[in-house]
Amino acid sequence: MFTKERFTFLAQKYMDMIFRVAFSMLKSREDADDVTQNVLLALYQTDKAFHDGEHLKAWLIRVTVNECRKMLRSPWRRRTGPLEDWVAEMPFQAPEDRALFWAIMDLDTKYRTVIVLHYYEGYAIAEIADILRIPAGTVGTRLARAREKLKFTLTEAESYE
């Protein structure tokens, strides 16, 4: 168990990462907030000894993915508001960032998750395979297919402009 100061430090350090992973899977700000809270509560209550910061980060992502899957399977999952309601609040540096965001959010969850973990969280294919508990070849295939879909979507969008 962590001291209050250590937990506060870890919560502040990893809260955004947990939220991003949850949001990428759930497409709902409220659900991502709930998952973030549940994951941080699990961190506070855990007695697990972590080898280093990367081990802790991988554990947090694994717990986040499991919490998201649990929420997605829940028969009581309420209907959420449309994603468009929250995008207005999100700061984008350039118009192409907004297009990329929408293209990623339109991907299936299995593709969206590997894109976020690889490009936004900086994990290697082998690490993503361990986190998601799927073969590394599957992760590589999902990344390749996701890139193909993104390329098609983004080049198609440019051709209409």
C-alpha positions in Angstrom: 0.0 0.0 0.0 1.2 3.5 -0.8 1.6 6.4 1.5 -0.8 9.3 0.9 1.9 11.4 -0.6 3.2 8.7 -2.9 -0.4 7.8 -4.1 -1.2 11.5 -4.7 2.0 11.8 -6.8 1.2 8.7 -8.8 -2.4 9.6 -9.3 -1.4 13.0 -10.7 1.3 11.5 -12.9 -0.9 8.8 -14.5 -4.4 10.2 -14.4 -4.3 11.7 -17.9 -2.9 8.5 -19.4 -5.6 6.4 -17.8 -8.3 8.8 -19.0 -6.9 8.8 -22.6 -6.9 5.0 -22.8 -10.4 4.8 -21.3 -11.7 7.5 -23.5 -10.3 5.9 -26.6 -12.1 2.7 -25.7 -15.4 4.1 -24.5 -15.9 7.3 -26.5 -17.5 8.8 -23.5 -16.1 11.4 -21.1 -18.3 10.4 -18.2 -17.5 6.7 -18.6 -13.8 7.5 -18.9 -14.0 9.5 -15.7 -15.6 6.6 -13.9 -13.0 4.2 -15.2 -10.2 6.6 -14.2 -11.7 6.8 -10.7 -12.0 3.0 -10.4 -8.4 2.4 -11.6 -7.0 5.0 -9.2 -9.0 3.3 -6.4 -7.5 0.0 -7.4 -4.1 1.5 -7.3 -4.8 2.9 -3.8 -5.9 -0.5 -2.6 -3.3 -2.6 -4.2 -0.6 -4.4 -2.2 1.3 -5.3 -5.4 5.0 -4.6 -5.4 6.0 -2.9 -8.6 9.6 -3.3 -10.0 9.7 0.1 -11.6 7.7 2.9 -13.2 7.1 1.0 -16.4 5.8 -2.0 -14.5 3.4 0.3 -12.7 2.3 2.0 -15.9 1.7 -1.3 -17.7 -0.3 -2.5 -14.7 -2.4 0.7 -14.7 -3.1 0.3 -18.5 -4.1 -3.4 -18.0 -6.5 -2.5 -15.2 -7.9 0.3 -17.3 -8.5 -2.0 -20.3 -10.2 -4.5 -18.0 -12.4 -1.8 -16.4 -13.4 -0.6 -19.9 -14.2 -4.1 -21.1 -16.3 -4.6 -17.9 -18.2 -1.4 -18.6 -18.7 -2.3 -22.2 -20.2 -5.7 -21.2 -22.4 -4.3 -18.6 -26.1 -4.7 -19.4 -26.8 -1.6 -17.3 -24.6 0.7 -19.4 -26.6 3.8 -20.0 -26.7 5.6 -23.3 -24.1 8.3 -23.4 -24.2 11.7 -25.1 -22.7 12.0 -28.5 -19.0 12.5 -28.8 -19.6 15.7 -30.7 -20.8 17.5 -27.6 -17.3 17.1 -26.0 -15.1 17.8 -29.0 -15.9 21.5 -28.8 -14.1 21.6 -25.4 -11.0 19.8 -26.7 -8.1 22.1 -27.7 -6.6 21.2 -31.1 -3.4 22.8 -32.2 -4.3 22.5 -35.9 -7.3 21.6 -38.1 -5.6 18.4 -39.1 -5.4 17.4 -35.4 -9.2 17.5 -35.3 -9.4 15.4 -38.5 -7.0 12.8 -37.0 -8.9 12.7 -33.8 -12.2 11.9 -35.6 -10.5 9.4 -37.8 -9.1 7.6 -34.8 -12.4 7.7 -32.9 -14.1 6.2 -35.9 -11.9 3.1 -35.8 -13.1 -0.1 -34.2 -12.1 -0.4 -30.5 -9.5 -3.1 -31.3 -7.7 -0.7 -33.7 -8.2 2.4 -31.7 -6.7 0.9 -28.6 -3.4 -0.2 -30.3 -3.1 3.2 -32.0 -3.4 5.0 -28.7 -1.1 2.7 -26.8 1.6 2.7 -29.6 1.6 6.3 -30.8 0.3 8.3 -27.8 1.6 6.2 -24.9 4.8 5.0 -26.6 4.5 1.3 -26.1 6.3 -1.2 -28.4 4.3 -4.0 -30.1 5.6 -6.6 -27.6 4.6 -4.5 -24.7 1.1 -3.9 -26.1 0.8 -7.6 -26.6 1.6 -8.2 -23.0 -0.8 -5.5 -21.8 -3.7 -6.7 -24.0 -2.9 -10.3 -23.6 -2.9 -11.0 -27.3 -0.1 -12.2 -29.7 2.4 -9.7 -30.9 1.6 -10.6 -34.5 -2.0 -9.6 -33.8 -0.9 -6.3 -32.4 1.2 -5.7 -35.5 -1.6 -6.6 -37.8 -4.1 -4.3 -36.0 -1.6 -1.5 -36.2 -1.1 -2.0 -39.9 -4.8 -2.2 -40.6 -5.5 0.8 -38.4 -2.8 2.8 -40.3 -4.4 1.7 -43.6 -7.8 2.8 -42.5 -6.5 6.1 -41.2 -4.6 6.8 -44.4 -7.7 6.1 -46.5 -10.0 8.1 -44.2 -7.6 11.1 -44.1 -6.7 11.1 -47.8 -10.4 10.8 -48.7 -11.2 13.8 -46.4 -8.5 15.8 -48.1 -9.8 15.1 -51.5 -13.2 16.6 -50.5 -11.7 19.8 -49.3 
